[in-house]
Amino acid sequence: MIANNAYNKYQNNTILTSSPQELTLMLYNGAIKFCNQAIVSIDNKEMEKAHNYITRVQDIIEEFTVTLDDKYPVSENFKKMYEYIDQRLIDANINKDKEILNEVLGFLRELRDTWKEAMKLAKVPKKKDIPELIK
Protein backbone atom coordinates (compact mmCIF):
# COMPACT_ATOMS: atom_id res chain seq x y z
CA MET A 1 0.00 0.00 0.00
CA ILE A 2 2.78 2.45 0.90
CA ALA A 3 4.80 1.55 -2.19
CA ASN A 4 1.72 2.02 -4.40
CA ASN A 5 1.05 5.43 -2.83
CA ALA A 6 4.67 6.46 -3.40
CA TYR A 7 4.47 5.36 -7.03
CA ASN A 8 1.26 7.36 -7.53
CA LYS A 9 2.94 10.44 -6.07
CA TYR A 10 5.93 9.90 -8.36
CA GLN A 11 3.65 9.57 -11.41
CA ASN A 12 1.69 12.67 -10.45
CA ASN A 13 4.90 14.65 -9.94
CA THR A 14 6.24 13.45 -13.30
CA ILE A 15 3.12 14.69 -15.04
CA LEU A 16 3.12 18.03 -13.24
CA THR A 17 6.77 18.73 -14.04
CA SER A 18 6.81 17.53 -17.66
CA SER A 19 6.94 19.81 -20.67
CA PRO A 20 4.03 19.81 -23.15
CA GLN A 21 6.24 17.82 -25.53
CA GLU A 22 6.94 15.18 -22.88
CA LEU A 23 3.24 15.00 -22.00
CA THR A 24 2.42 14.35 -25.65
CA LEU A 25 4.96 11.54 -25.71
CA MET A 26 3.40 10.10 -22.53
CA LEU A 27 -0.02 10.19 -24.17
CA TYR A 28 1.27 8.33 -27.23
CA ASN A 29 2.87 5.73 -24.97
CA GLY A 30 -0.36 5.42 -23.00
CA ALA A 31 -2.41 4.93 -26.16
CA ILE A 32 0.00 2.19 -27.29
CA LYS A 33 -0.17 0.51 -23.89
CA PHE A 34 -3.98 0.56 -23.81
CA CYS A 35 -4.19 -0.71 -27.38
CA ASN A 36 -1.92 -3.63 -26.48
CA GLN A 37 -4.01 -4.33 -23.38
CA ALA A 38 -7.19 -4.33 -25.49
CA ILE A 39 -5.64 -6.94 -27.79
CA VAL A 40 -4.68 -9.14 -24.84
CA SER A 41 -8.16 -8.72 -23.36
CA ILE A 42 -9.74 -9.89 -26.62
CA ASP A 43 -7.40 -12.90 -26.64
CA ASN A 44 -8.53 -13.68 -23.09
CA LYS A 45 -12.21 -13.23 -24.02
CA GLU A 46 -12.50 -10.32 -21.57
CA MET A 47 -14.69 -8.14 -23.76
CA GLU A 48 -15.60 -5.57 -21.11
CA LYS A 49 -11.92 -4.96 -20.38
CA ALA A 50 -11.21 -4.71 -24.10
CA HIS A 51 -14.00 -2.13 -24.42
CA ASN A 52 -12.56 -0.10 -21.55
CA TYR A 53 -9.04 -0.12 -22.99
CA ILE A 54 -10.26 0.83 -26.46
CA THR A 55 -12.24 3.76 -25.07
CA ARG A 56 -9.14 4.93 -23.21
CA VAL A 57 -7.27 5.01 -26.53
CA GLN A 58 -10.19 6.94 -28.02
CA ASP A 59 -9.99 9.44 -25.15
CA ILE A 60 -6.33 10.07 -25.93
CA ILE A 61 -7.04 10.47 -29.65
CA GLU A 62 -9.81 12.92 -28.77
CA GLU A 63 -7.37 14.89 -26.62
CA PHE A 64 -4.94 15.08 -29.55
CA THR A 65 -7.75 16.26 -31.82
CA VAL A 66 -9.07 19.02 -29.57
CA THR A 67 -5.60 20.38 -28.85
CA LEU A 68 -4.62 20.82 -32.50
CA ASP A 69 -3.68 24.39 -33.34
CA ASP A 70 -5.67 25.37 -36.44
CA LYS A 71 -3.28 28.18 -37.36
CA TYR A 72 -0.92 25.57 -38.85
CA PRO A 73 -1.96 23.97 -42.16
CA VAL A 74 -0.62 20.56 -41.08
CA SER A 75 -3.26 20.49 -38.33
CA GLU A 76 -5.93 19.62 -40.88
CA ASN A 77 -3.93 16.54 -41.92
CA PHE A 78 -3.53 15.47 -38.29
CA LYS A 79 -7.24 16.02 -37.69
CA LYS A 80 -8.13 13.73 -40.61
CA MET A 81 -5.68 11.10 -39.39
CA TYR A 82 -7.05 11.22 -35.84
CA GLU A 83 -10.61 10.97 -37.19
CA TYR A 84 -9.59 7.89 -39.18
CA ILE A 85 -7.95 6.29 -36.14
CA ASP A 86 -11.01 7.06 -34.02
CA GLN A 87 -13.31 5.45 -36.60
CA ARG A 88 -11.09 2.37 -36.71
CA LEU A 89 -11.23 2.19 -32.91
CA ILE A 90 -15.03 2.33 -33.05
CA ASP A 91 -15.00 -0.52 -35.59
CA ALA A 92 -12.55 -2.50 -33.45
CA ASN A 93 -14.68 -1.99 -30.36
CA ILE A 94 -17.93 -3.01 -32.03
CA ASN A 95 -16.39 -6.15 -33.53
CA LYS A 96 -13.67 -6.76 -30.92
CA ASP A 97 -11.31 -7.04 -33.88
CA LYS A 98 -7.61 -7.49 -33.10
CA GLU A 99 -6.56 -6.89 -36.70
CA ILE A 100 -8.01 -3.39 -36.61
CA LEU A 101 -6.31 -2.77 -33.28
CA ASN A 102 -3.01 -3.91 -34.77
CA GLU A 103 -3.53 -1.43 -37.62
CA VAL A 104 -4.18 1.36 -35.09
CA LEU A 105 -1.16 0.23 -33.07
CA GLY A 106 1.02 0.66 -36.16
CA PHE A 107 -0.20 4.22 -36.62
CA LEU A 108 0.29 5.03 -32.94
CA ARG A 109 3.84 3.67 -32.91
CA GLU A 110 4.74 5.60 -36.04
CA LEU A 111 3.28 8.82 -34.62
CA ARG A 112 5.08 8.27 -31.31
CA ASP A 113 8.40 7.55 -32.98
CA THR A 114 8.04 10.61 -35.22
CA TRP A 115 7.22 12.73 -32.17
CA LYS A 116 10.31 11.41 -30.34
CA GLU A 117 12.48 12.27 -33.31
CA ALA A 118 10.97 15.76 -33.51
CA MET A 119 11.73 16.25 -29.81
CA LYS A 120 15.36 15.29 -30.42
CA LEU A 121 15.68 17.62 -33.38
CA ALA A 122 14.13 20.47 -31.42
CA LYS A 123 16.88 20.12 -28.80
CA VAL A 124 19.70 20.40 -31.36
CA PRO A 125 21.08 23.92 -31.14
CA LYS A 126 20.72 25.95 -34.29
CA LYS A 127 23.88 27.30 -35.92
CA LYS A 128 22.93 30.86 -35.06
CA ASP A 129 22.54 29.90 -31.38
CA ILE A 130 26.09 28.56 -31.05
CA PRO A 131 28.45 31.37 -29.99
CA GLU A 132 31.42 31.92 -32.18
CA LEU A 133 34.46 30.66 -30.36
CA ILE A 134 36.95 31.65 -33.02
CA LYS A 135 36.92 35.05 -34.65
ZAGUDREN-590832 format. One line per 10 residues: their letters; for each residue x, y, z of C-alpha. Coordinates in steps of 0.25 Angstrom, whole numbers, always signed. Layout:
// ZAGUDREN-590832
a> X Y Z | ...
***
This chain:
// ZAGUDREN-590832
miannaynky> +0 +0 +0 | +11 +10 +4 | +19 +6 -9 | +7 +8 -18 | +4 +22 -11 | +19 +26 -14 | +18 +21 -28 | +5 +29 -30 | +12 +42 -24 | +24 +40 -33
qnntiltssp> +15 +38 -46 | +7 +51 -42 | +20 +59 -40 | +25 +54 -53 | +12 +59 -60 | +12 +72 -53 | +27 +75 -56 | +27 +70 -71 | +28 +79 -83 | +16 +79 -93
qeltlmlyng> +25 +71 -102 | +28 +61 -92 | +13 +60 -88 | +10 +57 -103 | +20 +46 -103 | +14 +40 -90 | +0 +41 -97 | +5 +33 -109 | +11 +23 -100 | -1 +22 -92
aikfcnqaiv> -10 +20 -105 | +0 +9 -109 | -1 +2 -96 | -16 +2 -95 | -17 -3 -110 | -8 -15 -106 | -16 -17 -94 | -29 -17 -102 | -23 -28 -111 | -19 -37 -99
sidnkemeka> -33 -35 -93 | -39 -40 -106 | -30 -52 -107 | -34 -55 -92 | -49 -53 -96 | -50 -41 -86 | -59 -33 -95 | -62 -22 -84 | -48 -20 -82 | -45 -19 -96
hnyitrvqdi> -56 -9 -98 | -50 +0 -86 | -36 +0 -92 | -41 +3 -106 | -49 +15 -100 | -37 +20 -93 | -29 +20 -106 | -41 +28 -112 | -40 +38 -101 | -25 +40 -104
ieeftvtldd> -28 +42 -119 | -39 +52 -115 | -29 +60 -106 | -20 +60 -118 | -31 +65 -127 | -36 +76 -118 | -22 +82 -115 | -18 +83 -130 | -15 +98 -133 | -23 +101 -146
kypvsenfkk> -13 +113 -149 | -4 +102 -155 | -8 +96 -169 | -2 +82 -164 | -13 +82 -153 | -24 +78 -164 | -16 +66 -168 | -14 +62 -153 | -29 +64 -151 | -33 +55 -162
myeyidqrli> -23 +44 -158 | -28 +45 -143 | -42 +44 -149 | -38 +32 -157 | -32 +25 -145 | -44 +28 -136 | -53 +22 -146 | -44 +9 -147 | -45 +9 -132 | -60 +9 -132
daninkdkei> -60 -2 -142 | -50 -10 -134 | -59 -8 -121 | -72 -12 -128 | -66 -25 -134 | -55 -27 -124 | -45 -28 -136 | -30 -30 -132 | -26 -28 -147 | -32 -14 -146
lnevlgflre> -25 -11 -133 | -12 -16 -139 | -14 -6 -150 | -17 +5 -140 | -5 +1 -132 | +4 +3 -145 | -1 +17 -146 | +1 +20 -132 | +15 +15 -132 | +19 +22 -144
lrdtwkeamk> +13 +35 -138 | +20 +33 -125 | +34 +30 -132 | +32 +42 -141 | +29 +51 -129 | +41 +46 -121 | +50 +49 -133 | +44 +63 -134 | +47 +65 -119 | +61 +61 -122
lakvpkkkdi> +63 +70 -134 | +57 +82 -126 | +68 +80 -115 | +79 +82 -125 | +84 +96 -125 | +83 +104 -137 | +96 +109 -144 | +92 +123 -140 | +90 +120 -126 | +104 +114 -124
pelik> +114 +125 -120 | +126 +128 -129 | +138 +123 -121 | +148 +127 -132 | +148 +140 -139
***
